[in-house]
Amino acid sequence: MRRFGFLLIPGFSMLSLAAAVEPLRMANAQAGKELYIWDFLSWDGHAVLASNHMSTAPTLAMAQCRQLDVLLVVAGINVATFGDDAFFSGLRSACRQVPVFGATSTGSLLLAKAKLLRQRTCTIHWEYVESFREQFSDVNMSGELYEFDGNLMTCSGGSAGMDMMLQLISGEYDYELAMQVAEQYMHPAIRPAHDDSRMKLQSRLNISNTRLVKAVEVMQGQLEQPLSSVEVAAAANMSVRQMERLFKQQFAQTPVQFYLHLRLQKAQHLLHQSSLSITQIANACGFNSVSYFARCYRQQFACTPSAER
């Protein structure tokens, strides 16, 4: 029998928690015996409010975490500003007392800040992948649905927690039990870790033209060092005039305007999710001039980068 502990961070995602806990509960039910037990922990010992305003009371104190086999940090919104030196010191101590540790959703950011992920492979919610890579160059951020790296297990959150736990159950017991659990939740299969963590670009932007899709993909891959319209069009195997026509039809924008919007969106994410300076963020989004970056940002979002924070 393995004992899991879920360290709940204020604003955590209830979906991420349920997706990780429910497969354990159902594995017990399908096996007809207790294979897993679990506890909830909080840093201060008080009940923790999730992002949906549901409250969860701790069932185990942080001082007792050595009783656990696995400790997972469950986080959500506003994670970038959570935690002081005492918290990160305590988190380091707790994770070193358990055989396996990890995180769901944005919890990997806290593990990285606690210096627990150096030279390790992990994942995080897709929205935080780029900002994480900017801040922690000594961590291999895969951006996959879930990752198992030695005694470290992480997942990108949401329904990916179920895939991670099903994979765990399959490995620890057998595939048939994992499939019985999946079937109870109308989960048709265990998604492989390398499956897309984001909706496919065609669906997300409601576009079907393959050349237009390619052009957007090229732009998304070159935000730090933007390409010219000629270079983007060539990579998408079309002329600049064809590309301009497609962007106008689909987005009512020129390619240059669309590209700028992508860079500013990335900047907004970095402002919310990282402690990088405004100069560093400007450079990471392809702006050589901070004043030009600030001017573009204000035109796009009606506030300055400094006010966004």
N, C-alpha and C positions, 0 to 999 in steps of 0.2 A: 504494500500500500504506500502510495506517495502523497506527501502533503504539500500542497501549493499555498503560497501566500501572495495576495494581490495588494500591493502598496498603492493606495488611491490618492491621487493628487487633485486638489480642488479644481473643479471644471473638467474632470475626467469624462471621457465618452462612455456612457452607459452601454451603448451598443458594443464597443470594444470589450468591455468587461463581460457582458453576457455571452459574446461570441467565444470567449476563452473559457468561461466557467461551465456553460451549458453542455458542451461535449463531454466534460468530465462527469457531470451528473448523469448524463444519458449512458455513458460507458458503464457506470455502476449499475444502472437499471437494466441494461441489456445483458450484462454479465451475471446479474443476480447476486452480486457481492460487492463489497466496498473496495474498489481498486484505487480510488482517489478520494482525498478529503481536501478541504480548502478553508482558508481564513482570509479575512480582510484586515488590512492594517492602515493606520494613518500616522503621519509624522508626529502630530501633537496629541494623539490619543482621542481626539474628538471625532464626531460624525463628519463625513465629507460630502459636500454638495456636488453632484454631477452637473454637466453642462445643461441637462434637461431639468434641473432643479430637484431631482430626486436625491434623497439623503441616504447614505449607507453608514451604519455604525461599525466601528472596528470590532473584531472578535479576537484579536491577538495584539499584544503590545509589541512595539519595535524591539524592546529588550529581550523578547522571547523568540526572535526570528531564527535563532540557531536550531529551533525545533523543526524548521521547514526543510524540505528537499529542494524546493524551487521558489524563488522570489521574483515576481514580475512587477515592474512599475507600470501603472496604468494612468496615462495622462490624457490631456485633450487641449482645450483652448487655453490661451494665456500662459502656456508652459514656459515661454521664453523669459518671463520675468519672475518665475517662481524659484525660491530657494536662496538661502544665505550660506555662509561658510559652515555654520553648524549643521545645516541640513546635508550638504554635500559630504561632509566628514562622516556624518551618521550613515548616509547611504553607502559610502565606501565600506564602512565597517560591516554593515548588514550584509552586503553582497559577498563579502569575503568570508562570512560565516556559514554560507549555504553552498551546497554542491553545485547548484545551477542557478543562474540569475538571468534577468533579461527585461524586456519591456514590450508593451503594445502601443500602437499609434505613435504619439510624440514622446513617449517615455524615454526613448533612446537619447533624446537631447539631454535629459537629466543625467543619464549614465555617462555621456560624453563629458559633460561639465564636471562630473565627479572623477574624471580621469580613469574610468573603468574600461574604456573602449580602445585605448591606444593599440594600434597594429591588429585590431580585431575587425571582423566583417559583421555588419549589422544592416538593418533597414529601418525605415521610418515612414510616416504618412507621406504620400507623394508631394503634397504641398510644401513640405519642409526639406525635401531632398537637396535642392540647390543651396538653400541657406545653410544647411548642415555642412555640406561640402566646403562652402566658403569659410566656415568657422573652424572645422576640424580636419585639416589636411592629413593628420596622422591616423585617421580612421578610414577603413574601406567601407564607404556607404554604397551598398549595392542598389538600393531602390527597389528591391524585389518584394514580392508579397510577404515572404517570411524568410528567416535565415536561422540555421543552426550552425554555430561555430564553436566546437568544443563544448564548454560548459556555459555558453552564451546562447540564448534563444530570443529572437526579436521578430515582431511582425508589424506590418504597416497599418494595422488598425482595422476597424470596421469588420466586415465579414471575413477578412483574411485571418483573424484570430481563430475562426473555426477550422480553416484549412491547416493552420499550424498545429492545432491540438489534434485534429484527425491524423495528421502525419505522425505526431508523437504517439498516439494510441496505437496506430498501425505498427510502429517500430517497437513499442514496448510489449504489446500483446500480439495482435494479429490483424491482418488486413480485413478479414471478415467482420470483426468487431467494429472496426472503424467505419466500414460501410453500413453496418446496422445503425450506428449512431448518425451517420450522414443522412440515411434514408428517413429517420424520424424527423429531421428538420428540413425535408424536401431539398436537401443539398445534393445535387446529382453526382458529384465526384469530388475528390480531393484535388483542388487546383495545384498544379506544379508551381514551385516558387517563382519561376521565371515568367509566369503569366503576367499580362499587363496589370499594373495596379491602378492605372487610369483608364477611363473610357477611351476607346479608340478615337483618334483625331477626326475621322470621317463622321462619326456619330456626334461627337462633342460640338463640332462646328457645322454639322448638317451639310457637308460637302461630299460630292461624289466624283468630281473631276480629278483624275489621278495626278495630273500635272500641278493642279492647284494644291492638292494635298502635299505633294513633294516640296513645293515652294514654301509652304508654311513650316514643314518639318525642317527644311534647311535654315529658315529664319530662327526657329526655336533652338536649333543647335549652335547658332552663332550669335548669341546675345552679347557676349563680352567683347567680341571683335566683329562688329557688324559688317556684312558684305554689301557690295554695291548691287543695285538692281540688275545690272548686267550679269554679275556673278550668280545671283539667285536664279535668274531666268535660265542661264546656261545649265545650272545644276538640275533644274526642273525640265530641261529639254524643250524649251520654248523661247520665243523672242520676248523682248521687253514689252513690246506693244501687246502681244497676246496676254502676257501676265497682267499688265495694267487693266486690260479689258475684263479678265476673269475676276480680279480683285474688286473692280467697280461693280460688277454684276452680283457677286456673292456678298461682299462686305460693305459696299458703298464707300470704299476707301481706296486710296492709292496704295500700292505696295509699300511705299516709304512711310505713309501714315500708319499702316497696319504694323509694320516692323517696329516703329517707334512705340506704339501701344504695347507690344509684347515686352519691350525693354523696360518700359515704365511699370508694367505689371510686376515684373521680376523685382524691380526696385522697391515697390510697395511691399511685397512679401518679405524682402530682406529687412526693411525698416521695422516691420512688425515682429519678425521672427529671430532677428539676430542683434548682436551688440556691435556690429561693424560700424565704423564711422561713416558719415555721409560721403566723404571723399572716397572711401573704399567701395561703398555701394555704387557710387557714380562710375567708378572704374570697372566694377564687375558687370555693369550693364551697358558698357560701351560708350560712356561719356568721358571725354578727355577734359572737359571744363565743368567744374562744379556749378558755376553760375548758369551755364546753359542747361545743365541737368535740372537745377532748381526751377528755372523758367519753364522748361517743358513739363515738369512735374506739376507745377501750379496750374498750367493751362489744362492739363489732363484731369487733375483731381481737386482743383479749387482750393488747394492748401500747399504750403511749402513742405519739403521733406522733413525739416525739423519739427514742424507742427504735427506731422503725421504720427510722430512718436509720443 
